[in-house]
């Protein structure tokens, strides 16, 4: 069924399903233009996927080798040897046997 709407000039305009469909399409197009990316988009998701593995290994090393204490470099000069120790812990205990 359709109804008639006055346009002000004495002519009647047909209002029906087509007007509602067009309005819905415009609304859907507006929603499609508004893109909201979760976790910072593909770059953020990739960083999370990579970082989570290193975090898991770090927490395992802290628990297994340091009795649950947080392991950190003791000085700026210890940063390189710290990462070498972490790598050696992974080689010693985390690789499959």
Phi, psi and omega in degrees: 000147177232156178245169180247137178238139180278137180262001179095341181258012180090350178268144178263138179252137179284126176242123183208210184294326183297322179294320178294321178295319180295319179296319178296318178298318179297320179295317178296321178295322178296318179295319180295331179286333181273090182266124176242117184267135177275146176059025179081016177081200183297324181293313179297320179296319178296317179297317179297317181298321181283312184296325183297327178290318178293323178296318179299315178296318179298315179294324177295317178298316179300319181288315187281317187260338184240020178053037177086356178283153179286125178268131180210156176296144182275339179205175179295323180290342182270000183296311179299307178298329178299312180292330175293320177296318179299316180297319180294323176298320178296316180296321184285322189236346187255346180283145178296146179247000000 
